[in-house]
Amino acid sequence: MLNSNTPIRFLMAAALCCLVGAALADVRELEWLELMPEEEATAWFEESAQIDHSGFSAPESFQSFRTIPELDGQKVRIPGFVVPIETDGEGRLLEFFLVPYFGACIHVPPPPANQIIYGRLEDPIPMVNIWDAFWMEGTLNVEDVSNDTADSAYTMDVTRLELY
């Protein structure tokens, strides 16, 4: 049923869709190799391809903290696997590494530091299943973090962590 408010409601709905689309467009979707300089990504990929292993892992001899400065402060979204680092008193997740492949930092050697993102959640969330892949979204920072598990050349102030 049409009434005199129908055109206004339609225009408001269309405007809302445009605003939501623009907000989503502000978030850049990254692939892992975009986090390292191109010549390094090529060398790392070629060295990885020569390793005989079951499942993918980084070459143990390859380590780099070289980053892409233009990514600092950008809102991005990237898929990966969660390696829990810190929880609150109730076992909820606060801080973690996001890594490009399952088992990194746990079952196999960690990838280079510029292939690990240290994620910080403002509010803790229930612990996630480390077997699942996730989309992580937030503000990416060029910042070194080191602990007993691994080294990271990037951090992220995480606004969203959702199943891939």
C-alpha positions in Angstrom: 0.0 0.0 0.0 1.4 3.4 -1.0 0.9 6.6 0.9 2.4 10.0 0.9 5.4 8.9 3.0 6.4 6.0 0.7 8.8 8.0 -1.5 10.5 9.5 1.7 10.8 6.1 3.3 12.3 4.7 0.0 14.8 7.5 -0.2 15.8 7.1 3.5 16.3 3.3 3.0 18.4 4.0 -0.1 20.5 6.6 1.7 21.1 4.2 4.6 22.2 1.4 2.2 24.7 3.9 0.7 26.0 4.9 4.1 26.5 1.3 5.1 28.2 0.5 1.8 30.5 3.5 2.2 31.5 2.5 5.7 32.3 -1.0 4.6 34.3 0.4 1.6 36.5 2.3 4.2 37.8 -1.1 5.4 40.6 -2.5 3.2 40.7 -6.3 2.8 44.3 -7.5 3.0 46.0 -10.6 1.9 49.0 -11.8 4.1 51.7 -11.2 1.5 50.6 -7.5 1.3 52.2 -7.1 4.8 55.7 -7.6 3.6 57.8 -5.8 0.9 57.2 -7.4 -2.6 60.8 -8.7 -3.0 60.7 -10.3 0.4 57.3 -11.9 -0.3 58.7 -13.4 -3.5 61.8 -14.8 -1.7 59.8 -16.1 1.2 57.3 -17.9 -1.1 60.1 -19.4 -3.2 62.0 -20.7 -0.1 58.7 -22.1 1.3 58.0 -23.9 -1.9 61.3 -25.8 -1.7 60.6 -27.3 1.8 59.3 -30.9 1.9 56.7 -30.9 4.6 53.1 -32.0 5.3 51.1 -28.9 5.6 52.3 -25.3 5.0 54.8 -23.6 7.3 57.3 -20.8 7.1 61.0 -21.6 6.4 62.7 -21.7 9.8 65.6 -19.6 8.5 63.4 -16.7 7.3 62.6 -13.9 9.7 61.8 -10.3 8.9 60.4 -7.3 10.7 60.2 -5.2 7.5 56.8 -3.7 7.2 54.7 -1.6 4.8 54.6 1.9 6.4 51.6 2.9 4.3 49.4 0.4 6.2 50.0 2.1 9.6 46.7 3.4 10.9 44.6 1.9 8.2 41.3 0.2 8.9 41.7 -3.3 7.5 40.2 -6.8 7.5 42.3 -10.0 7.1 41.6 -13.7 7.5 43.6 -16.0 9.7 43.9 -18.2 12.7 43.9 -17.2 16.4 46.7 -18.1 18.7 45.5 -17.0 22.2 48.0 -15.0 24.2 46.1 -13.4 27.1 42.8 -14.0 28.8 40.9 -12.3 31.6 40.1 -13.9 35.0 37.1 -15.6 33.4 39.0 -17.2 30.5 37.8 -14.7 27.9 40.1 -13.7 25.1 41.8 -10.3 25.4 45.0 -10.6 23.3 46.1 -13.0 20.6 48.2 -13.5 17.5 46.5 -13.7 14.1 48.5 -16.0 11.8 48.1 -16.9 8.2 47.9 -20.7 8.6 46.7 -23.2 11.2 49.3 -24.3 13.7 51.7 -21.4 13.3 53.3 -20.7 16.7 51.8 -23.8 18.2 52.7 -26.9 16.2 55.1 -25.5 13.6 57.7 -22.6 13.7 56.1 -19.2 13.5 56.0 -17.2 10.3 58.2 -14.1 9.9 57.2 -11.2 12.3 55.7 -9.3 9.4 53.3 -12.2 8.8 51.9 -12.1 12.4 49.5 -9.5 13.8 49.1 -9.0 17.5 45.4 -8.4 18.1 44.1 -6.5 21.1 40.4 -6.6 22.0 39.0 -3.6 23.9 36.4 -5.9 25.5 37.1 -9.6 26.1 35.1 -12.1 24.2 34.5 -15.8 24.9 37.4 -18.0 23.9 37.4 -19.0 20.3 38.1 -22.4 18.7 41.7 -22.2 17.4 40.8 -24.7 14.6 38.5 -22.2 13.0 39.6 -19.4 10.6 38.4 -15.9 11.4 38.1 -12.5 9.9 39.8 -9.9 12.0 39.0 -6.2 11.5 40.3 -3.0 13.0 43.0 -0.5 12.9 46.4 -1.9 11.8 49.6 -0.5 13.4 53.2 -0.9 12.6 54.5 -1.9 16.0 56.8 -4.7 17.2 55.6 -7.1 19.9 57.8 -9.9 21.2 56.9 -12.7 23.7 57.8 -16.3 24.3 55.5 -17.5 21.6 56.5 -15.3 18.7 57.5 -11.9 17.4 55.1 -9.6 15.5 55.8 -6.5 13.4 52.1 -5.4 13.4 49.4 -4.9 15.9 45.7 -4.3 15.5 43.1 -2.6 17.7 40.4 -5.2 16.9 36.9 -4.0 16.4 35.5 -7.2 15.0 36.5 -10.9 15.1 34.1 -13.2 13.3 34.2 -16.7 11.7 35.6 -16.8 8.2 
